[in-house]
Amino acid sequence: MPDIVAVQARLDPLFPGLMGVRLTALAPDRVTAEMRVRPDLCTAGGILHGGAYMAFADTLGAVGTFIQLQPGQRTTTTDSSTKFMAGAKVDTVVTGESVALHRGRTTMVWQTSVRNAEGKLCAVVTQTRW
C-alpha cells in the first residue's frame, strides 16, 4: 500500500490538488481528508458548491480503491449518489471520511461523510467503483 505522502503527491497536480484536498489518514478500508472552503468553490451565497462536495467525496473513494490496485489496474466511478443535509461556509474547513462498504474482486463501494467546521453532517456520498 502506498504511503500517504506518495498518494498526496499524486493528487497535488490533478483536480483534487486544485481543489485543495489534503489527505489526513489512509487505510485499506478508510480514507480521511480535509479541504478549505474557498470562495472559488462556493455558490454565490458563500456556501460550498454541491459539485465540490461530490468531487471531494469522489476523490476519497478513488484513493481508497487506488491504494489497493495491482500494477496496471485502473479505477473509475460507475455510480454515485449524494444526499445533502447542511452547508459549509466560506473560509472554513470541511472534513471527509470515506469507508469501504464492499471490497470485491471487481468493484468496491465507498460511503463518504462530509462534515462542516462545526462537525455537522453536510453530505453523504455513496459510490461504486470498478
A tleap script that builds the chain and sets N, CA, C and O, in Angstrom:
source leaprc.protein.ff14SB
mol = sequence {
  NMET PRO ASP ILE VAL ALA VAL GLN ALA ARG
  LEU ASP PRO LEU PHE PRO GLY LEU MET GLY
  VAL ARG LEU THR ALA LEU ALA PRO ASP ARG
  VAL THR ALA GLU MET ARG VAL ARG PRO ASP
  LEU CYS THR ALA GLY GLY ILE LEU HIE GLY
  GLY ALA TYR MET ALA PHE ALA ASP THR LEU
  GLY ALA VAL GLY THR PHE ILE GLN LEU GLN
  PRO GLY GLN ARG THR THR THR THR ASP SER
  SER THR LYS PHE MET ALA GLY ALA LYS VAL
  ASP THR VAL VAL THR GLY GLU SER VAL ALA
  LEU HIE ARG GLY ARG THR THR MET VAL TRP
  GLN THR SER VAL ARG ASN ALA GLU GLY LYS
  LEU CYS ALA VAL VAL THR GLN THR ARG CTRP
}
set mol.1.N position { 0.850 -1.178 0.000 }
set mol.1.CA position { 0.000 0.000 0.000 }
set mol.1.C position { 0.894 1.240 0.000 }
set mol.1.O position { 1.800 1.346 0.827 }
set mol.2.N position { 0.648 2.188 -0.927 }
set mol.2.CA position { 1.439 3.426 -0.947 }
set mol.2.C position { 1.223 4.232 0.345 }
set mol.2.O position { 0.162 4.154 0.964 }
set mol.3.N position { 2.226 4.992 0.734 }
set mol.3.CA position { 2.051 5.817 1.927 }
set mol.3.C position { 1.322 7.118 1.579 }
set mol.3.O position { 1.192 7.479 0.409 }
set mol.4.N position { 0.859 7.799 2.599 }
set mol.4.CA position { 0.014 8.981 2.431 }
set mol.4.C position { 0.751 10.105 1.700 }
set mol.4.O position { 0.137 10.843 0.928 }
set mol.5.N position { 2.038 10.241 1.930 }
set mol.5.CA position { 2.821 11.296 1.260 }
set mol.5.C position { 2.876 11.040 -0.241 }
set mol.5.O position { 2.727 11.965 -1.039 }
set mol.6.N position { 3.090 9.785 -0.623 }
set mol.6.CA position { 3.155 9.441 -2.043 }
set mol.6.C position { 1.807 9.642 -2.729 }
set mol.6.O position { 1.751 10.127 -3.858 }
set mol.7.N position { 0.732 9.273 -2.055 }
set mol.7.CA position { -0.602 9.444 -2.650 }
set mol.7.C position { -0.940 10.925 -2.773 }
set mol.7.O position { -1.491 11.351 -3.789 }
set mol.8.N position { -0.618 11.711 -1.755 }
set mol.8.CA position { -0.867 13.155 -1.820 }
set mol.8.C position { -0.092 13.780 -2.976 }
set mol.8.O position { -0.602 14.662 -3.668 }
set mol.9.N position { 1.131 13.325 -3.181 }
set mol.9.CA position { 1.948 13.852 -4.283 }
set mol.9.C position { 1.313 13.544 -5.639 }
set mol.9.O position { 1.456 14.326 -6.579 }
set mol.10.N position { 0.617 12.418 -5.747 }
set mol.10.CA position { -0.080 12.098 -6.999 }
set mol.10.C position { -1.307 12.982 -7.192 }
set mol.10.O position { -1.651 13.326 -8.323 }
set mol.11.N position { -1.967 13.351 -6.099 }
set mol.11.CA position { -3.175 14.189 -6.174 }
set mol.11.C position { -2.851 15.653 -6.482 }
set mol.11.O position { -3.596 16.319 -7.202 }
set mol.12.N position { -1.755 16.144 -5.941 }
set mol.12.CA position { -1.458 17.581 -5.998 }
set mol.12.C position { -1.507 18.210 -7.395 }
set mol.12.O position { -2.056 19.304 -7.528 }
set mol.13.N position { -0.962 17.579 -8.446 }
set mol.13.CA position { -1.023 18.233 -9.754 }
set mol.13.C position { -2.346 18.010 -10.499 }
set mol.13.O position { -2.516 18.508 -11.611 }
set mol.14.N position { -3.260 17.284 -9.910 }
set mol.14.CA position { -4.536 16.953 -10.544 }
set mol.14.C position { -5.669 17.791 -9.948 }
set mol.14.O position { -5.434 18.639 -9.087 }
set mol.15.N position { -6.899 17.547 -10.412 }
set mol.15.CA position { -8.063 18.305 -9.938 }
set mol.15.C position { -8.197 18.315 -8.409 }
set mol.15.O position { -8.471 19.375 -7.846 }
set mol.16.N position { -8.015 17.180 -7.707 }
set mol.16.CA position { -8.105 17.241 -6.241 }
set mol.16.C position { -7.099 18.220 -5.631 }
set mol.16.O position { -7.406 18.897 -4.650 }
set mol.17.N position { -5.908 18.292 -6.208 }
set mol.17.CA position { -4.923 19.254 -5.720 }
set mol.17.C position { -5.373 20.680 -5.959 }
set mol.17.O position { -5.180 21.552 -5.111 }
set mol.18.N position { -5.977 20.918 -7.125 }
set mol.18.CA position { -6.509 22.237 -7.452 }
set mol.18.C position { -7.589 22.646 -6.452 }
set mol.18.O position { -7.682 23.812 -6.068 }
set mol.19.N position { -8.404 21.674 -6.033 }
set mol.19.CA position { -9.452 21.951 -5.041 }
set mol.19.C position { -8.889 22.147 -3.637 }
set mol.19.O position { -9.542 22.743 -2.781 }
set mol.20.N position { -7.675 21.645 -3.402 }
set mol.20.CA position { -7.070 21.779 -2.078 }
set mol.20.C position { -7.314 20.593 -1.166 }
set mol.20.O position { -7.245 20.735 0.055 }
set mol.21.N position { -7.597 19.426 -1.725 }
set mol.21.CA position { -7.822 18.220 -0.921 }
set mol.21.C position { -6.515 17.821 -0.249 }
set mol.21.O position { -5.482 17.703 -0.907 }
set mol.22.N position { -6.565 17.614 1.060 }
set mol.22.CA position { -5.403 17.194 1.844 }
set mol.22.C position { -5.752 15.920 2.610 }
set mol.22.O position { -6.611 15.930 3.492 }
set mol.23.N position { -5.081 14.836 2.267 }
set mol.23.CA position { -5.293 13.561 2.952 }
set mol.23.C position { -4.799 13.652 4.386 }
set mol.23.O position { -3.758 14.252 4.656 }
set mol.24.N position { -5.560 13.045 5.316 }
set mol.24.CA position { -5.149 13.053 6.725 }
set mol.24.C position { -4.956 11.653 7.281 }
set mol.24.O position { -4.250 11.489 8.276 }
set mol.25.N position { -5.563 10.632 6.671 }
set mol.25.CA position { -5.378 9.244 7.102 }
set mol.25.C position { -5.678 8.333 5.926 }
set mol.25.O position { -6.511 8.639 5.073 }
set mol.26.N position { -4.978 7.201 5.902 }
set mol.26.CA position { -5.085 6.277 4.783 }
set mol.26.C position { -5.003 4.846 5.308 }
set mol.26.O position { -4.029 4.473 5.961 }
set mol.27.N position { -6.030 4.048 5.019 }
set mol.27.CA position { -6.064 2.629 5.385 }
set mol.27.C position { -6.860 1.908 4.303 }
set mol.27.O position { -7.603 2.553 3.563 }
set mol.28.N position { -6.725 0.587 4.191 }
set mol.28.CA position { -7.438 -0.140 3.136 }
set mol.28.C position { -8.956 0.019 3.179 }
set mol.28.O position { -9.617 -0.086 2.146 }
set mol.29.N position { -9.515 0.269 4.361 }
set mol.29.CA position { -10.972 0.376 4.467 }
set mol.29.C position { -11.468 1.756 4.896 }
set mol.29.O position { -12.652 1.931 5.181 }
set mol.30.N position { -10.544 2.755 4.944 }
set mol.30.CA position { -10.937 4.089 5.420 }
set mol.30.C position { -9.936 5.138 4.925 }
set mol.30.O position { -8.723 4.946 5.004 }
set mol.31.N position { -10.472 6.243 4.417 }
set mol.31.CA position { -9.649 7.370 3.974 }
set mol.31.C position { -10.263 8.636 4.557 }
set mol.31.O position { -11.478 8.820 4.493 }
set mol.32.N position { -9.437 9.509 5.123 }
set mol.32.CA position { -9.938 10.791 5.610 }
set mol.32.C position { -9.127 11.921 4.979 }
set mol.32.O position { -7.961 11.756 4.621 }
set mol.33.N position { -9.783 13.067 4.858 }
set mol.33.CA position { -9.142 14.236 4.257 }
set mol.33.C position { -9.852 15.491 4.723 }
set mol.33.O position { -10.909 15.438 5.352 }
set mol.34.N position { -9.246 16.616 4.398 }
set mol.34.CA position { -9.868 17.917 4.672 }
set mol.34.C position { -9.694 18.809 3.456 }
set mol.34.O position { -8.842 18.574 2.598 }
set mol.35.N position { -10.527 19.838 3.409 }
set mol.35.CA position { -10.471 20.790 2.297 }
set mol.35.C position { -10.979 22.137 2.790 }
set mol.35.O position { -12.049 22.227 3.393 }
set mol.36.N position { -10.206 23.174 2.528 }
set mol.36.CA position { -10.633 24.534 2.880 }
set mol.36.C position { -11.722 24.970 1.921 }
set mol.36.O position { -11.619 24.759 0.712 }
set mol.37.N position { -12.769 25.579 2.463 }
set mol.37.CA position { -13.872 26.104 1.648 }
set mol.37.C position { -13.459 27.498 1.173 }
set mol.37.O position { -13.585 28.486 1.897 }
set mol.38.N position { -12.966 27.545 -0.056 }
set mol.38.CA position { -12.518 28.811 -0.647 }
set mol.38.C position { -13.659 29.454 -1.424 }
set mol.38.O position { -14.589 28.756 -1.827 }
set mol.39.N position { -13.612 30.761 -1.644 }
set mol.39.CA position { -14.672 31.430 -2.404 }
set mol.39.C position { -14.894 30.846 -3.798 }
set mol.39.O position { -16.026 30.807 -4.281 }
set mol.40.N position { -13.814 30.388 -4.449 }
set mol.40.CA position { -13.966 29.854 -5.806 }
set mol.40.C position { -14.588 28.454 -5.830 }
set mol.40.O position { -14.851 27.923 -6.909 }
set mol.41.N position { -14.827 27.851 -4.671 }
set mol.41.CA position { -15.505 26.557 -4.581 }
set mol.41.C position { -16.949 26.708 -4.095 }
set mol.41.O position { -17.632 25.718 -3.834 }
set mol.42.N position { -17.401 27.956 -3.978 }
set mol.42.CA position { -18.697 28.237 -3.367 }
set mol.42.C position { -19.755 28.697 -4.366 }
set mol.42.O position { -19.458 29.052 -5.506 }
set mol.43.N position { -21.000 28.677 -3.893 }
set mol.43.CA position { -22.107 29.293 -4.608 }
set mol.43.C position { -22.053 30.794 -4.349 }
set mol.43.O position { -21.207 31.271 -3.592 }
set mol.44.N position { -22.952 31.528 -4.976 }
set mol.44.CA position { -22.987 32.980 -4.777 }
set mol.44.C position { -23.246 33.346 -3.321 }
set mol.44.O position { -22.906 34.450 -2.897 }
set mol.45.N position { -23.840 32.443 -2.551 }
set mol.45.CA position { -24.142 32.708 -1.140 }
set mol.45.C position { -23.010 32.406 -0.187 }
set mol.45.O position { -23.205 32.476 1.027 }
set mol.46.N position { -21.826 32.069 -0.690 }
set mol.46.CA position { -20.699 31.788 0.192 }
set mol.46.C position { -20.773 30.428 0.869 }
set mol.46.O position { -20.211 30.232 1.946 }
set mol.47.N position { -21.475 29.484 0.230 }
set mol.47.CA position { -21.632 28.123 0.752 }
set mol.47.C position { -20.988 27.163 -0.251 }
set mol.47.O position { -21.110 27.351 -1.461 }
set mol.48.N position { -20.307 26.144 0.252 }
set mol.48.CA position { -19.635 25.177 -0.621 }
set mol.48.C position { -20.605 24.619 -1.667 }
set mol.48.O position { -21.704 24.174 -1.336 }
set mol.49.N position { -20.187 24.650 -2.910 }
set mol.49.CA position { -20.994 24.188 -4.039 }
set mol.49.C position { -21.209 22.673 -3.949 }
set mol.49.O position { -20.312 21.938 -3.537 }
set mol.50.N position { -22.387 22.221 -4.330 }
set mol.50.CA position { -22.697 20.796 -4.304 }
set mol.50.C position { -21.721 19.957 -5.104 }
set mol.50.O position { -21.366 18.853 -4.693 }
set mol.51.N position { -21.287 20.470 -6.240 }
set mol.51.CA position { -20.322 19.745 -7.053 }
set mol.51.C position { -18.980 19.597 -6.353 }
set mol.51.O position { -18.272 18.615 -6.575 }
set mol.52.N position { -18.623 20.556 -5.516 }
set mol.52.CA position { -17.373 20.465 -4.764 }
set mol.52.C position { -17.461 19.362 -3.716 }
set mol.52.O position { -16.496 18.627 -3.505 }
set mol.53.N position { -18.625 19.243 -3.051 }
set mol.53.CA position { -18.820 18.119 -2.118 }
set mol.53.C position { -18.630 16.797 -2.851 }
set mol.53.O position { -17.928 15.904 -2.378 }
set mol.54.N position { -19.266 16.687 -4.012 }
set mol.54.CA position { -19.236 15.441 -4.773 }
set mol.54.C position { -17.821 15.108 -5.245 }
set mol.54.O position { -17.393 13.957 -5.159 }
set mol.55.N position { -17.100 16.104 -5.739 }
set mol.55.CA position { -15.733 15.870 -6.207 }
set mol.55.C position { -14.809 15.495 -5.044 }
set mol.55.O position { -13.945 14.630 -5.186 }
set mol.56.N position { -14.994 16.141 -3.912 }
set mol.56.CA position { -14.215 15.826 -2.708 }
set mol.56.C position { -14.443 14.368 -2.316 }
set mol.56.O position { -13.491 13.618 -2.100 }
set mol.57.N position { -15.706 13.976 -2.226 }
set mol.57.CA position { -16.044 12.601 -1.842 }
set mol.57.C position { -15.555 11.595 -2.878 }
set mol.57.O position { -15.033 10.539 -2.521 }
set mol.58.N position { -15.721 11.917 -4.152 }
set mol.58.CA position { -15.271 11.018 -5.211 }
set mol.58.C position { -13.771 10.770 -5.100 }
set mol.58.O position { -13.299 9.656 -5.325 }
set mol.59.N position { -13.035 11.802 -4.756 }
set mol.59.CA position { -11.590 11.675 -4.589 }
set mol.59.C position { -11.256 10.697 -3.468 }
set mol.59.O position { -10.366 9.862 -3.625 }
set mol.60.N position { -11.950 10.787 -2.352 }
set mol.60.CA position { -11.649 9.906 -1.229 }
set mol.60.C position { -11.932 8.442 -1.576 }
set mol.60.O position { -11.137 7.563 -1.243 }
set mol.61.N position { -13.059 8.178 -2.241 }
set mol.61.CA position { -13.355 6.814 -2.670 }
set mol.61.C position { -12.346 6.310 -3.688 }
set mol.61.O position { -11.953 5.143 -3.665 }
set mol.62.N position { -11.932 7.199 -4.583 }
set mol.62.CA position { -10.934 6.834 -5.585 }
set mol.62.C position { -9.606 6.477 -4.920 }
set mol.62.O position { -8.963 5.499 -5.300 }
set mol.63.N position { -9.203 7.254 -3.944 }
set mol.63.CA position { -7.955 6.988 -3.234 }
set mol.63.C position { -8.045 5.641 -2.518 }
set mol.63.O position { -7.112 4.840 -2.575 }
set mol.64.N position { -9.164 5.395 -1.848 }
set mol.64.CA position { -9.338 4.128 -1.139 }
set mol.64.C position { -9.224 2.933 -2.067 }
set mol.64.O position { -8.671 1.899 -1.693 }
set mol.65.N position { -9.746 3.074 -3.271 }
set mol.65.CA position { -9.644 1.998 -4.262 }
set mol.65.C position { -8.233 1.928 -4.828 }
set mol.65.O position { -7.653 0.846 -4.920 }
set mol.66.N position { -7.684 3.062 -5.203 }
set mol.66.CA position { -6.367 3.136 -5.837 }
set mol.66.C position { -5.287 2.447 -5.014 }
set mol.66.O position { -4.451 1.730 -5.563 }
set mol.67.N position { -5.299 2.661 -3.704 }
set mol.67.CA position { -4.228 2.104 -2.874 }
set mol.67.C position { -4.271 0.581 -2.814 }
set mol.67.O position { -3.340 -0.046 -2.307 }
set mol.68.N position { -5.346 -0.020 -3.329 }
set mol.68.CA position { -5.477 -1.475 -3.308 }
set mol.68.C position { -5.294 -2.118 -4.682 }
set mol.68.O position { -5.346 -3.341 -4.809 }
set mol.69.N position { -5.081 -1.298 -5.704 }
set mol.69.CA position { -4.935 -1.831 -7.056 }
set mol.69.C position { -3.579 -2.503 -7.250 }
set mol.69.O position { -2.578 -2.127 -6.640 }
set mol.70.N position { -3.582 -3.497 -8.110 }
set mol.70.CA position { -2.349 -4.154 -8.523 }
set mol.70.C position { -1.731 -3.332 -9.659 }
set mol.70.O position { -2.440 -2.561 -10.307 }
set mol.71.N position { -0.438 -3.477 -9.912 }
set mol.71.CA position { 0.195 -2.744 -11.020 }
set mol.71.C position { -0.563 -2.981 -12.336 }
set mol.71.O position { -0.908 -4.111 -12.682 }
set mol.72.N position { -0.807 -1.888 -13.050 }
set mol.72.CA position { -1.512 -1.965 -14.326 }
set mol.72.C position { -3.024 -1.857 -14.223 }
set mol.72.O position { -3.694 -1.650 -15.235 }
set mol.73.N position { -3.573 -1.991 -13.026 }
set mol.73.CA position { -5.026 -1.850 -12.854 }
set mol.73.C position { -5.402 -0.383 -12.759 }
set mol.73.O position { -4.592 0.457 -12.367 }
set mol.74.N position { -6.649 -0.086 -13.126 }
set mol.74.CA position { -7.176 1.280 -13.054 }
set mol.74.C position { -8.527 1.242 -12.371 }
set mol.74.O position { -9.095 0.172 -12.149 }
set mol.75.N position { -9.042 2.427 -12.038 }
set mol.75.CA position { -10.356 2.512 -11.413 }
set mol.75.C position { -11.139 3.685 -11.994 }
set mol.75.O position { -10.558 4.655 -12.480 }
set mol.76.N position { -12.444 3.584 -11.939 }
set mol.76.CA position { -13.322 4.682 -12.331 }
set mol.76.C position { -14.623 4.562 -11.543 }
set mol.76.O position { -14.986 3.473 -11.098 }
set mol.77.N position { -15.307 5.661 -11.376 }
set mol.77.CA position { -16.607 5.652 -10.710 }
set mol.77.C position { -17.650 5.195 -11.713 }
set mol.77.O position { -17.721 5.716 -12.826 }
set mol.78.N position { -18.468 4.212 -11.315 }
set mol.78.CA position { -19.538 3.736 -12.192 }
set mol.78.C position { -20.907 4.196 -11.709 }
set mol.78.O position { -21.870 4.177 -12.476 }
set mol.79.N position { -21.008 4.612 -10.443 }
set mol.79.CA position { -22.279 5.077 -9.892 }
set mol.79.C position { -21.981 5.954 -8.684 }
set mol.79.O position { -21.062 5.669 -7.917 }
set mol.80.N position { -22.749 7.011 -8.516 }
set mol.80.CA position { -22.568 7.891 -7.367 }
set mol.80.C position { -23.905 8.494 -6.975 }
set mol.80.O position { -24.684 8.921 -7.828 }
set mol.81.N position { -24.162 8.523 -5.672 }
set mol.81.CA position { -25.399 9.096 -5.146 }
set mol.81.C position { -25.051 10.024 -3.989 }
set mol.81.O position { -24.304 9.648 -3.086 }
set mol.82.N position { -25.594 11.235 -4.021 }
set mol.82.CA position { -25.289 12.228 -2.998 }
set mol.82.C position { -26.559 12.712 -2.318 }
set mol.82.O position { -27.561 12.996 -2.975 }
set mol.83.N position { -26.506 12.802 -1.006 }
set mol.83.CA position { -27.581 13.385 -0.194 }
set mol.83.C position { -26.983 14.569 0.556 }
set mol.83.O position { -25.969 14.439 1.241 }
set mol.84.N position { -27.634 15.737 0.415 }
set mol.84.CA position { -27.157 16.955 1.079 }
set mol.84.C position { -28.017 17.244 2.302 }
set mol.84.O position { -29.243 17.147 2.245 }
set mol.85.N position { -27.368 17.602 3.410 }
set mol.85.CA position { -28.086 17.895 4.647 }
set mol.85.C position { -27.843 19.295 5.188 }
set mol.85.O position { -28.729 19.883 5.808 }
set mol.86.N position { -26.650 19.836 4.960 }
set mol.86.CA position { -26.298 21.142 5.535 }
set mol.86.C position { -25.230 21.787 4.669 }
set mol.86.O position { -24.725 21.182 3.723 }
set mol.87.N position { -24.897 23.021 5.006 }
set mol.87.CA position { -23.907 23.758 4.240 }
set mol.87.C position { -22.609 23.953 5.002 }
set mol.87.O position { -22.534 23.758 6.215 }
set mol.88.N position { -21.594 24.342 4.254 }
set mol.88.CA position { -20.294 24.695 4.839 }
set mol.88.C position { -19.940 26.088 4.333 }
set mol.88.O position { -19.961 26.347 3.130 }
set mol.89.N position { -19.618 26.973 5.256 }
set mol.89.CA position { -19.365 28.371 4.927 }
set mol.89.C position { -17.953 28.594 4.400 }
set mol.89.O position { -17.014 27.866 4.722 }
set mol.90.N position { -17.846 29.632 3.575 }
set mol.90.CA position { -16.550 30.030 3.030 }
set mol.90.C position { -15.585 30.320 4.181 }
set mol.90.O position { -15.991 30.775 5.250 }
set mol.91.N position { -14.302 30.048 3.941 }
set mol.91.CA position { -13.218 30.256 4.900 }
set mol.91.C position { -13.282 29.335 6.117 }
set mol.91.O position { -12.761 29.662 7.183 }
set mol.92.N position { -13.925 28.182 5.946 }
set mol.92.CA position { -13.894 27.139 6.970 }
set mol.92.C position { -13.281 25.891 6.323 }
set mol.92.O position { -12.901 25.917 5.152 }
set mol.93.N position { -13.190 24.824 7.076 }
set mol.93.CA position { -12.624 23.574 6.567 }
set mol.93.C position { -13.661 22.467 6.705 }
set mol.93.O position { -14.270 22.298 7.761 }
set mol.94.N position { -13.854 21.710 5.613 }
set mol.94.CA position { -14.692 20.514 5.687 }
set mol.94.C position { -13.786 19.301 5.846 }
set mol.94.O position { -12.647 19.290 5.379 }
set mol.95.N position { -14.314 18.287 6.511 }
set mol.95.CA position { -13.601 17.028 6.653 }
set mol.95.C position { -14.428 15.933 6.005 }
set mol.95.O position { -15.659 15.971 6.011 }
set mol.96.N position { -13.739 14.972 5.454 }
set mol.96.CA position { -14.410 13.845 4.827 }
set mol.96.C position { -13.844 12.541 5.337 }
set mol.96.O position { -12.638 12.396 5.538 }
set mol.97.N position { -14.749 11.589 5.545 }
set mol.97.CA position { -14.341 10.238 5.924 }
set mol.97.C position { -15.025 9.273 4.977 }
set mol.97.O position { -16.253 9.230 4.902 }
set mol.98.N position { -14.230 8.499 4.253 }
set mol.98.CA position { -14.742 7.526 3.305 }
set mol.98.C position { -14.473 6.133 3.851 }
set mol.98.O position { -13.342 5.796 4.200 }
set mol.99.N position { -15.533 5.326 3.920 }
set mol.99.CA position { -15.445 3.985 4.494 }
set mol.99.C position { -15.860 2.973 3.436 }
set mol.99.O position { -16.858 3.155 2.739 }
set mol.100.N position { -15.080 1.908 3.328 }
set mol.100.CA position { -15.401 0.847 2.369 }
set mol.100.C position { -16.596 0.042 2.877 }
set mol.100.O position { -16.549 -0.537 3.962 }
set mol.101.N position { -17.661 0.012 2.084 }
set mol.101.CA position { -18.821 -0.824 2.408 }
set mol.101.C position { -18.679 -2.206 1.773 }
set mol.101.O position { -19.215 -3.195 2.272 }
set mol.102.N position { -17.942 -2.250 0.657 }
set mol.102.CA position { -17.730 -3.509 -0.074 }
set mol.102.C position { -16.407 -3.422 -0.809 }
set mol.102.O position { -16.137 -2.438 -1.498 }
set mol.103.N position { -15.581 -4.448 -0.666 }
set mol.103.CA position { -14.316 -4.526 -1.398 }
set mol.103.C position { -14.274 -5.889 -2.082 }
set mol.103.O position { -13.769 -6.859 -1.518 }
set mol.104.N position { -14.802 -5.953 -3.292 }
set mol.104.CA position { -14.866 -7.200 -4.036 }
set mol.104.C position { -13.732 -7.341 -5.037 }
set mol.104.O position { -12.813 -6.523 -5.080 }
set mol.105.N position { -13.816 -8.399 -5.843 }
set mol.105.CA position { -12.778 -8.649 -6.851 }
set mol.105.C position { -12.786 -7.608 -7.959 }
set mol.105.O position { -11.728 -7.209 -8.446 }
set mol.106.N position { -13.991 -7.159 -8.365 }
set mol.106.CA position { -14.071 -6.233 -9.497 }
set mol.106.C position { -14.682 -4.882 -9.153 }
set mol.106.O position { -14.517 -3.928 -9.913 }
set mol.107.N position { -15.371 -4.776 -8.048 }
set mol.107.CA position { -15.961 -3.491 -7.657 }
set mol.107.C position { -15.727 -3.225 -6.173 }
set mol.107.O position { -15.518 -4.136 -5.371 }
set mol.108.N position { -15.773 -1.949 -5.849 }
set mol.108.CA position { -15.734 -1.507 -4.456 }
set mol.108.C position { -16.828 -0.466 -4.280 }
set mol.108.O position { -17.135 0.286 -5.205 }
set mol.109.N position { -17.416 -0.425 -3.092 }
set mol.109.CA position { -18.420 0.575 -2.754 }
set mol.109.C position { -17.910 1.349 -1.550 }
set mol.109.O position { -17.559 0.768 -0.523 }
set mol.110.N position { -17.874 2.672 -1.691 }
set mol.110.CA position { -17.386 3.566 -0.648 }
set mol.110.C position { -18.488 4.538 -0.253 }
set mol.110.O position { -19.234 5.021 -1.106 }
set mol.111.N position { -18.588 4.824 1.042 }
set mol.111.CA position { -19.535 5.830 1.514 }
set mol.111.C position { -18.743 6.910 2.244 }
set mol.111.O position { -18.005 6.638 3.190 }
set mol.112.N position { -18.920 8.147 1.772 }
set mol.112.CA position { -18.178 9.281 2.317 }
set mol.112.C position { -19.121 10.229 3.032 }
set mol.112.O position { -20.145 10.638 2.485 }
set mol.113.N position { -18.764 10.572 4.258 }
set mol.113.CA position { -19.491 11.580 5.038 }
set mol.113.C position { -18.647 12.847 5.056 }
set mol.113.O position { -17.463 12.811 5.391 }
set mol.114.N position { -19.267 13.966 4.694 }
set mol.114.CA position { -18.570 15.257 4.699 }
set mol.114.C position { -19.192 16.111 5.794 }
set mol.114.O position { -20.411 16.277 5.845 }
set mol.115.N position { -18.356 16.647 6.661 }
set mol.115.CA position { -18.827 17.456 7.798 }
set mol.115.C position { -18.234 18.856 7.735 }
set mol.115.O position { -17.119 19.059 7.253 }
set mol.116.N position { -19.010 19.820 8.237 }
set mol.116.CA position { -18.528 21.204 8.259 }
set mol.116.C position { -17.673 21.440 9.505 }
set mol.116.O position { -17.442 20.524 10.293 }
set mol.117.N position { -17.211 22.670 9.670 }
set mol.117.CA position { -16.310 23.017 10.771 }
set mol.117.C position { -16.940 22.788 12.142 }
set mol.117.O position { -16.229 22.585 13.126 }
set mol.118.N position { -18.267 22.818 12.209 }
set mol.118.CA position { -18.958 22.571 13.476 }
set mol.118.C position { -19.204 21.087 13.713 }
set mol.118.O position { -19.761 20.707 14.742 }
set mol.119.N position { -18.788 20.241 12.758 }
set mol.119.CA position { -18.994 18.801 12.886 }
set mol.119.C position { -20.336 18.318 12.380 }
set mol.119.O position { -20.655 17.134 12.486 }
set mol.120.N position { -21.129 19.233 11.827 }
set mol.120.CA position { -22.453 18.861 11.324 }
set mol.120.C position { -22.324 18.127 9.990 }
set mol.120.O position { -21.546 18.527 9.125 }
set mol.121.N position { -23.089 17.059 9.834 }
set mol.121.CA position { -23.075 16.295 8.597 }
set mol.121.C position { -23.675 17.124 7.466 }
set mol.121.O position { -24.826 17.552 7.545 }
set mol.122.N position { -22.893 17.346 6.418 }
set mol.122.CA position { -23.326 18.162 5.283 }
set mol.122.C position { -23.778 17.310 4.099 }
set mol.122.O position { -24.760 17.637 3.433 }
set mol.123.N position { -23.068 16.229 3.841 }
set mol.123.CA position { -23.382 15.387 2.688 }
set mol.123.C position { -22.916 13.960 2.952 }
set mol.123.O position { -21.941 13.715 3.662 }
set mol.124.N position { -23.661 13.021 2.342 }
set mol.124.CA position { -23.269 11.608 2.341 }
set mol.124.C position { -23.250 11.192 0.873 }
set mol.124.O position { -24.241 11.346 0.159 }
set mol.125.N position { -22.121 10.668 0.438 }
set mol.125.CA position { -21.949 10.259 -0.950 }
set mol.125.C position { -21.602 8.766 -0.965 }
set mol.125.O position { -20.644 8.333 -0.324 }
set mol.126.N position { -22.384 8.000 -1.696 }
set mol.126.CA position { -22.108 6.579 -1.861 }
set mol.126.C position { -21.739 6.347 -3.318 }
set mol.126.O position { -22.468 6.756 -4.222 }
set mol.127.N position { -20.617 5.694 -3.542 }
set mol.127.CA position { -20.157 5.469 -4.908 }
set mol.127.C position { -19.702 4.042 -5.105 }
set mol.127.O position { -19.167 3.401 -4.200 }
set mol.128.N position { -19.929 3.563 -6.311 }
set mol.128.CA position { -19.427 2.261 -6.734 }
set mol.128.C position { -18.271 2.521 -7.694 }
set mol.128.O position { -18.359 3.356 -8.594 }
set mol.129.N position { -17.205 1.793 -7.478 }
set mol.129.CA position { -16.003 1.946 -8.305 }
set mol.129.C position { -15.662 0.611 -8.937 }
set mol.129.O position { -15.764 -0.439 -8.304 }
set mol.130.N position { -15.265 0.667 -10.172 }
set mol.130.CA position { -14.808 -0.507 -10.891 }
set mol.130.C position { -13.321 -0.445 -11.018 }
set mol.130.O position { -12.713 -1.345 -11.597 }
savepdb mol mol.pdb
quit
